[in-house]
Amino acid sequence: MEKYNLMSLSKDELVAMLATLMDRLTEKERLDFVSKWMGPQAALEDANESNGITFIKKVELFCQDTLDGIYFTEKDDEDYYDYDYDEYYDKLCEIDESEWGREFKKLLKISVIYSKNKQYDVSYLALDKLLSCIHEAEVDDSILGFNAEMDYIEVDWEEVFSEYYISMKNQLSDKREFAFKAVDVWMNHGFEYTENILSNIDDINNFDEAIRKNIEDNMDSWTLQYDLYLLLKKLYLRLNLRFDDIAVAKSLACHNPNFLNNIAQGYIELEMWDEAIEILRKGLREVSDQQVISQINRKLLDCFEKINMLNEGYDLAFRMLLNKYSEELYLKARNIAIKMNILEEFIENIETHLESSNWHDSTTTLLKILSFEGHTSKLIDITLKSEGYLSYDYLKYTVKSLVYRALESENDISFDLKEFLEKIENKNIPGIYNMIKIPLTFDDKEILLSSATEILKRMIKFHINAAKRSRYATAAYYMSIIKGISIYLDKEEDFNQYYEEILMENKRRIALKDEMKSRIY
């Protein structure tokens, strides 16, 4: 490649070289280059967009054409809805390079340059028009023939919103008007770019009013109300002002009882447990949002634990468990039961409930508890009696539980068994990785591993019957686990007999034989 000694070139030669190089740039690249290295005014002149009035008219015409359907693209409904996710993503990415997308990005970029050139009268009007336009096109696919989602348009949105708020702040001299406009823009564009709005705020009173007014006006949307509440909190903290969670949430509870949850959180942080409990109980009477009710119950349970209200805590934890199981909640309830000296009663009640429950995952939950508590006989019995499409998952889970309980602390085991145990540990399988440790004799371990072997044999048969090479490989993998167990129990002869029987029964399955021999040697 020819090298140039730029220092030896004359001024005219350098200018000519730069002109040649710039001609090779795309329109966007040229705008970026000139704006960065020569300044925003030079970029506007180079793009023939230095007349602000003419540019605003161009933006207004583009937005009006958009809303009038000039850029509408007819779609085939069958093609549009008959896709997988990747095809959908590819289709939406085409928006970026559509005629509309290219023009939108160009006008947006020039608007940003106007802002950087401190021509805020032009940049504010242009950005306001363009972002209002895309907001309408986002929610109404009849405008363009598709939803013009911002995520699918390759633009530096951080830069756009930063300049938009800067232009807005400089152009709207009325601070109250600016506050209400900024909050409205923030809501319309999905609560994103919060940092950009925060960095342009130095007036707490008007923004406090704007946010509270929008919370009042959106009583049908808790998600929006809560996001506005968080924005208000971030604003106070950004300005190094004290944010009184309790007082603010109390003032907003008239617009949504869900804010009782936030009042309680404020009391909890101050360790005012009695006050928190009173508010949380009120919340349970007034709140209807199930997600918030769940949060209130968890807070209430924590409060009961903190001040040793064991009976109330146990009753609440048990009711919550019956409604929706989680390992965290089970351990909380179990801990309270230990303090009350009713652990066995608690476990028996939970197991009895799950055995008779119609929950779709009641058996899965029951197996986790049995595994955790070390009730292996019942674990094995339920697993072996299970039927239906989840029965194989139960077999897999129980094998892992039995082998892990028996061999978790053993070092002198086969490579395949070590690998098997490592996978269990790495996955942090509920009910297994943190199971209650119970002292085991070698005889105890033999019982557990013999049961695991019988379950593994069922699993091997299941995969062989599928008659696919990949499933033969899985069967061979589980065969290697049985071999590892037989070596540990000193029952290699039993394994060899079983292994030969499997090969003999399936002597016509050459692929199975190959997979087995690649694993068993």
C-alpha positions as CSV (number, residue, x, y, z in Angstrom):
1,M,0.0,0.0,0.0
2,E,1.4,3.4,-1.0
3,K,2.1,5.6,2.0
4,Y,1.8,9.4,2.1
5,N,4.1,11.8,4.0
6,L,1.3,14.2,4.8
7,M,3.7,16.7,6.3
8,S,5.3,17.1,2.9
9,L,2.1,18.0,1.1
10,S,1.0,21.5,0.5
11,K,-2.2,23.0,1.9
12,D,-4.0,22.7,-1.5
13,E,-2.9,19.1,-1.8
14,L,-4.2,18.3,1.7
15,V,-7.5,20.0,0.9
16,A,-7.8,18.0,-2.3
17,M,-7.0,14.7,-0.6
18,L,-9.5,15.5,2.2
19,A,-12.2,16.3,-0.4
20,T,-11.5,13.0,-2.2
21,L,-11.7,11.0,1.0
22,M,-14.9,12.7,2.1
23,D,-16.6,11.9,-1.3
24,R,-16.1,8.3,-0.4
25,L,-18.1,8.6,2.8
26,T,-21.8,7.8,3.1
27,E,-24.1,10.7,3.8
28,K,-24.3,9.7,7.5
29,E,-20.5,9.2,7.8
30,R,-19.9,12.6,6.2
31,L,-22.3,14.3,8.6
32,D,-20.7,12.6,11.6
33,F,-17.1,13.5,10.4
34,V,-17.8,17.1,9.6
35,S,-19.8,17.7,12.8
36,K,-17.1,16.1,14.9
37,W,-13.9,17.6,13.3
38,M,-15.1,20.8,11.7
39,G,-18.0,21.8,14.0
40,P,-21.9,21.6,13.8
41,Q,-22.2,24.8,11.7
42,A,-19.8,23.4,9.0
43,A,-21.8,20.1,9.1
44,L,-25.1,22.0,8.4
45,E,-23.5,24.0,5.6
46,D,-21.9,20.9,4.1
47,A,-25.3,19.1,4.1
48,N,-27.1,22.2,2.6
49,E,-29.3,22.3,5.7
50,S,-28.2,25.6,7.3
51,N,-31.5,27.3,6.8
52,G,-33.4,26.5,9.9
53,I,-36.8,27.7,8.6
54,T,-36.5,25.5,5.4
55,F,-35.3,22.6,7.6
56,I,-38.3,22.8,9.9
57,K,-40.7,22.8,6.9
58,K,-38.9,19.7,5.6
59,V,-39.4,18.0,8.9
60,E,-43.1,19.0,9.1
61,L,-43.7,17.8,5.5
62,F,-42.0,14.4,6.3
63,C,-44.0,13.9,9.5
64,Q,-47.3,14.9,7.8
65,D,-46.5,12.5,4.9
66,T,-45.8,9.8,7.4
67,L,-49.1,10.3,9.3
68,D,-51.0,10.5,6.0
69,G,-49.7,7.1,5.0
70,I,-47.4,8.2,2.1
71,Y,-44.7,5.7,3.4
72,F,-47.2,3.0,4.1
73,T,-46.0,-0.5,3.0
74,E,-48.7,-3.1,2.2
75,K,-48.0,-6.4,3.9
76,D,-49.2,-9.8,3.2
77,D,-51.0,-10.8,6.4
78,E,-50.2,-14.4,5.9
79,D,-46.5,-13.8,5.4
80,Y,-46.4,-11.2,8.2
81,Y,-47.9,-13.4,10.9
82,D,-46.4,-16.7,9.7
83,Y,-42.9,-16.5,11.0
84,D,-40.6,-17.6,13.8
85,Y,-38.9,-15.0,16.1
86,D,-35.7,-14.8,14.0
87,E,-37.7,-14.0,10.8
88,Y,-39.7,-11.4,12.7
89,Y,-36.5,-9.8,13.9
90,D,-35.0,-9.7,10.4
91,K,-38.3,-8.2,9.1
92,L,-38.3,-5.4,11.6
93,C,-34.6,-4.7,10.9
94,E,-35.6,-3.9,7.4
95,I,-37.4,-0.8,8.8
96,D,-34.0,0.8,9.4
97,E,-33.1,0.7,5.7
98,S,-36.5,1.5,4.3
99,E,-37.1,4.7,2.5
100,W,-38.9,6.0,5.6
101,G,-36.2,4.8,7.9
102,R,-33.3,6.4,6.0
103,E,-35.1,9.8,5.8
104,F,-36.1,9.7,9.4
105,K,-32.5,9.0,10.6
106,K,-31.2,11.8,8.4
107,L,-33.6,14.4,9.7
108,L,-33.0,13.2,13.3
109,K,-29.2,13.5,12.8
110,I,-29.5,17.1,11.4
111,S,-31.8,18.0,14.3
112,V,-29.2,16.9,16.8
113,I,-26.5,18.9,15.0
114,Y,-28.8,22.0,15.2
115,S,-28.9,21.4,19.0
116,K,-25.1,21.1,19.2
117,N,-24.9,24.3,17.2
118,K,-27.1,25.9,20.0
119,Q,-29.9,26.7,17.5
120,Y,-32.4,25.4,20.0
121,D,-35.4,27.1,18.4
122,V,-34.8,24.8,15.3
123,S,-33.7,21.7,17.1
124,Y,-36.5,21.7,19.7
125,L,-39.2,22.0,17.0
126,A,-37.6,19.4,14.8
127,L,-36.9,16.8,17.5
128,D,-40.4,17.3,19.0
129,K,-42.0,16.7,15.6
130,L,-39.9,13.7,14.7
131,L,-40.2,12.0,18.1
132,S,-44.0,12.6,18.2
133,C,-44.2,11.2,14.7
134,I,-42.4,7.9,15.7
135,H,-44.4,7.6,18.8
136,E,-47.6,7.6,16.8
137,A,-46.1,5.2,14.3
138,E,-45.0,2.9,17.2
139,V,-48.5,2.4,18.5
140,D,-50.4,2.4,15.2
141,D,-49.1,0.1,12.5
142,S,-51.7,1.4,10.0
143,I,-49.5,4.5,9.5
144,L,-46.4,2.7,8.0
145,G,-47.7,-0.9,7.7
146,F,-45.5,-2.0,10.6
147,N,-44.8,-0.8,14.2
148,A,-41.9,1.6,13.9
149,E,-40.2,0.5,17.1
150,M,-37.2,2.7,18.1
151,D,-35.2,-0.4,18.9
152,Y,-35.1,-1.4,15.3
153,I,-33.8,2.0,14.0
154,E,-30.0,2.4,14.2
155,V,-29.7,5.7,15.9
156,D,-27.7,6.9,18.9
157,W,-30.9,7.4,21.0
158,E,-28.9,8.5,24.1
159,E,-27.5,11.4,22.1
160,V,-30.9,12.2,20.6
161,F,-32.7,12.4,23.9
162,S,-29.8,14.2,25.5
163,E,-30.0,16.9,22.9
164,Y,-33.8,16.9,22.9
165,Y,-34.0,17.6,26.7
166,I,-31.2,20.3,26.3
167,S,-33.1,22.0,23.5
168,M,-36.4,21.7,25.4
169,K,-34.8,23.3,28.5
170,N,-33.3,26.2,26.6
171,Q,-36.4,26.8,24.4
172,L,-39.1,26.6,27.1
173,S,-38.4,29.5,29.4
174,D,-41.4,28.7,31.6
175,K,-39.9,26.1,34.1
176,R,-43.3,24.6,34.8
177,E,-44.0,24.1,31.1
178,F,-40.6,22.5,30.7
179,A,-41.2,20.1,33.7
180,F,-44.6,18.9,32.4
181,K,-43.3,18.5,28.8
182,A,-40.2,16.6,29.9
183,V,-42.1,14.2,32.0
184,D,-44.7,13.7,29.2
185,V,-41.9,12.9,26.8
186,W,-40.3,10.5,29.3
187,M,-43.6,8.6,29.6
188,N,-44.3,8.4,25.9
189,H,-40.9,6.9,25.2
190,G,-41.1,4.0,27.6
191,F,-39.3,5.5,30.7
192,E,-36.0,5.2,28.9
193,Y,-33.1,7.6,28.9
194,T,-33.9,8.6,32.5
195,E,-30.3,9.9,33.0
196,N,-30.9,12.4,30.2
197,I,-33.9,13.9,31.8
198,L,-32.3,13.9,35.3
199,S,-29.2,15.7,34.0
200,N,-31.3,18.6,32.8
201,I,-33.3,19.2,36.0
202,D,-32.3,21.8,38.6
203,D,-35.8,22.8,39.7
204,I,-37.5,20.3,42.1
205,N,-40.8,22.1,42.7
206,N,-42.1,22.0,39.2
207,F,-41.0,18.5,38.5
208,D,-42.4,17.3,41.8
209,E,-45.8,18.8,40.7
210,A,-45.6,17.4,37.2
211,I,-44.8,13.8,38.4
212,R,-47.5,13.9,41.1
213,K,-50.1,15.2,38.6
214,N,-49.3,12.3,36.2
215,I,-49.5,9.8,39.0
216,E,-53.0,11.2,39.8
217,D,-54.0,11.1,36.1
218,N,-53.0,7.5,35.6
219,M,-54.8,5.7,38.4
220,D,-55.6,2.8,36.0
221,S,-51.9,2.0,35.5
222,W,-49.9,1.0,38.5
223,T,-46.8,0.2,36.5
224,L,-46.7,3.8,35.2
225,Q,-47.5,5.3,38.6
226,Y,-44.7,3.3,40.2
227,D,-42.2,4.3,37.5
228,L,-43.1,7.9,38.1
229,Y,-42.6,7.4,41.8
230,L,-39.2,6.0,41.2
231,L,-38.4,8.9,38.8
232,L,-39.4,11.4,41.6
233,K,-37.1,9.6,44.1
234,K,-34.2,9.6,41.6
235,L,-34.7,13.3,41.0
236,Y,-34.6,14.1,44.7
237,L,-31.5,12.1,45.2
238,R,-29.8,13.6,42.1
239,L,-30.3,17.0,43.6
240,N,-29.0,15.8,47.0
241,L,-32.3,16.4,48.6
242,R,-33.9,14.2,51.3
243,F,-36.5,11.9,49.9
244,D,-39.0,10.9,52.7
245,D,-40.3,7.5,51.4
246,I,-43.0,7.4,54.0
247,A,-44.3,10.9,53.6
248,V,-44.3,10.8,49.8
249,A,-45.9,7.4,49.6
250,K,-48.6,8.5,52.2
251,S,-49.4,11.5,50.0
252,L,-49.8,9.2,47.0
253,A,-51.8,6.4,48.6
254,C,-55.0,8.3,47.8
255,H,-54.3,7.7,44.1
256,N,-53.5,4.0,44.6
257,P,-53.6,1.8,47.7
258,N,-50.5,0.0,46.3
259,F,-48.4,2.8,47.7
260,L,-49.2,1.3,51.2
261,N,-46.5,-1.2,50.3
262,N,-44.0,1.6,49.9
263,I,-45.0,3.2,53.2
264,A,-44.4,-0.1,54.9
265,Q,-41.0,-0.4,53.2
266,G,-40.1,3.0,54.7
267,Y,-41.0,1.9,58.2
268,I,-39.1,-1.4,57.7
269,E,-35.9,0.5,56.7
270,L,-36.3,2.4,60.0
271,E,-36.9,-0.9,61.8
272,M,-40.4,0.4,63.0
273,W,-41.9,-3.0,62.9
274,D,-45.2,-2.4,64.6
275,E,-46.0,0.6,62.3
276,A,-45.0,-1.5,59.2
277,I,-47.2,-4.4,60.3
278,E,-50.2,-2.0,60.8
279,I,-49.7,-0.6,57.3
280,L,-49.2,-4.0,55.7
281,R,-52.4,-5.4,57.2
282,K,-54.2,-2.3,55.9
283,G,-52.7,-3.1,52.5
284,L,-54.0,-6.7,52.5
285,R,-57.5,-5.2,53.1
286,E,-57.3,-2.6,50.4
287,V,-54.9,-3.8,47.6
288,S,-56.2,-5.9,44.8
289,D,-53.0,-6.2,42.6
290,Q,-51.9,-9.8,43.2
291,Q,-48.2,-9.0,42.6
292,V,-48.3,-6.3,45.2
293,I,-50.3,-8.5,47.6
294,S,-47.5,-11.1,47.3
295,Q,-44.9,-8.4,48.1
296,I,-46.9,-7.2,51.1
297,N,-47.2,-10.8,52.5
298,R,-43.4,-11.3,52.2
299,K,-42.8,-8.0,54.0
300,L,-45.3,-9.0,56.7
301,L,-43.6,-12.3,57.1
302,D,-40.2,-10.6,57.6
303,C,-41.7,-8.3,60.2
304,F,-43.2,-11.2,62.1
305,E,-39.9,-12.9,62.2
306,K,-38.0,-9.7,63.3
307,I,-40.2,-9.3,66.4
308,N,-40.6,-13.0,67.1
309,M,-44.3,-13.2,66.3
310,L,-43.9,-16.9,65.5
311,N,-47.5,-18.0,65.4
312,E,-48.5,-15.2,63.1
313,G,-45.4,-15.8,60.9
314,Y,-46.0,-19.5,60.7
315,D,-49.6,-19.2,59.8
316,L,-48.8,-16.7,57.1
317,A,-45.9,-18.6,55.7
318,F,-47.9,-21.8,55.5
319,R,-50.8,-20.0,53.7
320,M,-48.3,-18.5,51.3
321,L,-46.7,-21.9,50.6
322,L,-50.1,-23.4,49.8
323,N,-50.8,-20.6,47.4
324,K,-47.4,-20.6,45.6
325,Y,-44.3,-22.7,46.4
326,S,-40.8,-21.2,46.4
327,E,-37.7,-22.6,47.9
328,E,-37.0,-19.4,49.7
329,L,-40.5,-19.4,51.3
330,Y,-40.2,-23.0,52.2
331,L,-37.0,-22.4,54.1
332,K,-38.5,-19.4,55.9
333,A,-41.5,-21.4,57.0
334,R,-39.3,-24.3,58.0
335,N,-37.1,-22.0,60.1
336,I,-40.1,-20.7,62.0
337,A,-41.3,-24.3,62.5
338,I,-37.9,-25.2,64.0
339,K,-38.2,-22.2,66.4
340,M,-41.7,-23.4,67.4
341,N,-40.5,-27.0,67.8
342,I,-43.1,-28.3,65.2
343,L,-40.8,-29.1,62.3
344,E,-42.1,-32.7,61.8
345,E,-45.7,-31.5,61.9
346,F,-44.9,-28.7,59.3
347,I,-43.2,-31.1,56.9
348,E,-46.0,-33.7,57.2
349,N,-48.7,-31.1,56.6
350,I,-46.9,-29.7,53.5
351,E,-46.3,-33.2,52.1
352,T,-49.9,-34.3,52.8
353,H,-51.2,-31.1,51.0
354,L,-49.0,-31.6,48.0
355,E,-49.9,-35.3,47.7
356,S,-53.6,-34.4,47.4
357,S,-53.1,-31.2,45.4
358,N,-54.2,-30.5,41.8
359,W,-51.4,-28.1,41.2
360,H,-49.8,-28.8,37.8
361,D,-46.4,-28.8,39.6
362,S,-47.4,-30.3,42.9
363,T,-45.4,-33.6,42.3
364,T,-42.3,-31.6,41.3
365,T,-42.6,-29.5,44.4
366,L,-43.1,-32.6,46.6
367,L,-40.0,-34.3,45.2
368,K,-37.9,-31.2,45.9
369,I,-39.1,-31.2,49.6
370,L,-38.6,-34.9,50.0
371,S,-35.1,-34.7,48.5
372,F,-34.2,-31.7,50.7
373,E,-35.4,-33.3,53.9
374,G,-33.8,-36.7,53.1
375,H,-37.1,-38.6,52.9
376,T,-35.6,-40.9,50.3
377,S,-38.0,-43.9,50.6
378,K,-41.0,-41.7,49.9
379,L,-39.1,-39.9,47.1
380,I,-38.3,-43.2,45.4
381,D,-41.9,-44.5,45.9
382,I,-43.6,-41.5,44.4
383,T,-41.1,-41.3,41.5
384,L,-41.6,-45.0,40.5
385,K,-45.4,-44.7,40.7
386,S,-45.5,-41.5,38.6
387,E,-47.2,-41.5,35.2
388,G,-47.7,-39.0,32.4
389,Y,-45.4,-36.8,30.4
390,L,-43.5,-35.6,33.4
391,S,-42.6,-39.0,34.7
392,Y,-39.2,-39.1,33.0
393,D,-38.3,-35.7,34.5
394,Y,-39.1,-37.2,37.9
395,L,-36.8,-40.1,37.3
396,K,-34.0,-37.8,36.3
397,Y,-34.5,-35.6,39.4
398,T,-34.6,-38.5,41.8
399,V,-31.5,-40.2,40.4
400,K,-29.6,-37.0,40.8
401,S,-30.9,-36.6,44.4
402,L,-30.0,-40.2,45.4
403,V,-26.5,-40.2,43.8
404,Y,-25.7,-36.8,45.2
405,R,-26.8,-37.7,48.7
406,A,-24.8,-40.9,48.7
407,L,-21.6,-39.7,47.0
408,E,-21.4,-36.0,47.4
409,S,-18.5,-36.3,49.9
410,E,-16.8,-39.2,48.2
411,N,-13.5,-38.7,46.2
412,D,-12.7,-42.3,45.3
413,I,-15.2,-42.7,42.5
414,S,-15.1,-43.0,38.7
415,F,-14.5,-40.1,36.4
416,D,-18.1,-40.3,35.0
417,L,-19.6,-40.2,38.5
418,K,-17.4,-37.2,39.4
419,E,-18.5,-35.4,36.3
420,F,-22.2,-36.3,37.1
421,L,-21.9,-34.8,40.6
422,E,-20.1,-31.6,39.3
423,K,-23.0,-30.9,36.9
424,I,-25.5,-31.2,39.7
425,E,-23.5,-28.8,41.9
426,N,-23.0,-26.3,39.1
427,K,-26.7,-26.2,38.4
428,N,-27.7,-25.5,42.0
429,I,-30.7,-27.8,41.6
430,P,-33.4,-26.9,44.3
431,G,-33.8,-29.6,46.9
432,I,-30.4,-31.2,46.0
433,Y,-27.5,-28.8,46.1
434,N,-28.5,-27.6,49.6
435,M,-30.2,-30.8,50.9
436,I,-30.1,-31.5,54.7
437,K,-27.0,-33.7,55.3
438,I,-27.8,-36.9,57.1
439,P,-25.0,-39.3,58.4
440,L,-25.0,-42.4,56.2
441,T,-23.4,-45.8,56.7
442,F,-22.1,-47.7,53.7
443,D,-25.2,-49.9,53.9
444,D,-27.4,-46.7,53.7
445,K,-25.5,-45.6,50.6
446,E,-25.8,-49.0,49.0
447,I,-29.6,-48.8,49.4
448,L,-29.7,-45.3,47.8
449,L,-27.4,-46.2,44.9
450,S,-29.2,-49.5,44.2
451,S,-32.5,-47.6,43.9
452,A,-30.7,-45.0,41.7
453,T,-29.5,-47.9,39.5
454,E,-33.0,-49.3,39.0
455,I,-34.2,-45.9,38.0
456,L,-31.3,-45.5,35.6
457,K,-32.2,-48.8,34.0
458,R,-35.7,-47.4,33.3
459,M,-34.2,-44.3,31.8
460,I,-31.8,-46.3,29.6
461,K,-34.7,-48.4,28.3
462,F,-36.7,-45.2,27.6
463,H,-33.9,-43.8,25.4
464,I,-33.1,-47.1,23.6
465,N,-36.8,-47.4,22.6
466,A,-36.7,-43.9,21.0
467,A,-34.5,-45.6,18.3
468,K,-32.4,-42.5,17.5
469,R,-28.6,-42.2,17.6
470,S,-28.7,-39.1,19.9
471,R,-30.8,-41.0,22.3
472,Y,-28.5,-44.0,22.1
473,A,-25.7,-41.7,23.2
474,T,-27.8,-40.6,26.2
475,A,-28.5,-44.2,27.1
476,A,-24.7,-44.9,26.9
477,Y,-24.0,-42.0,29.2
478,Y,-26.4,-43.3,31.8
479,M,-24.9,-46.7,31.4
480,S,-21.5,-45.2,32.4
481,I,-23.1,-43.9,35.6
482,I,-24.4,-47.3,36.5
483,K,-20.9,-48.7,35.9
484,G,-19.4,-46.1,38.2
485,I,-22.0,-47.0,40.9
486,S,-21.2,-50.7,40.5
487,I,-17.5,-50.1,40.9
488,Y,-18.1,-48.1,44.1
489,L,-20.4,-50.9,45.5
490,D,-18.0,-53.6,44.3
491,K,-20.7,-55.1,42.1
492,E,-19.0,-55.1,38.7
493,E,-20.1,-58.6,37.9
494,D,-23.8,-57.5,38.2
495,F,-23.1,-54.6,35.9
496,N,-21.3,-56.7,33.3
497,Q,-24.2,-59.1,33.3
498,Y,-26.7,-56.3,32.8
499,Y,-24.6,-54.6,30.2
500,E,-24.3,-57.8,28.1
501,E,-28.0,-58.4,28.4
502,I,-28.7,-54.9,27.0
503,L,-26.3,-55.5,24.1
504,M,-27.8,-59.0,23.4
505,E,-31.4,-57.7,23.5
506,N,-30.5,-54.9,21.0
507,K,-28.0,-56.7,18.9
508,R,-29.6,-55.4,15.7
509,R,-29.1,-51.8,16.9
510,I,-25.5,-51.3,15.6
511,A,-25.6,-47.6,16.4
512,L,-26.5,-48.4,20.0
513,K,-23.6,-50.8,20.2
514,D,-21.2,-48.2,18.9
515,E,-22.4,-45.6,21.4
516,M,-22.1,-48.0,24.3
517,K,-18.6,-49.1,23.4
518,S,-17.5,-45.5,23.1
519,R,-18.5,-45.0,26.7
520,I,-18.1,-48.4,28.4
521,Y,-14.6,-49.8,28.3
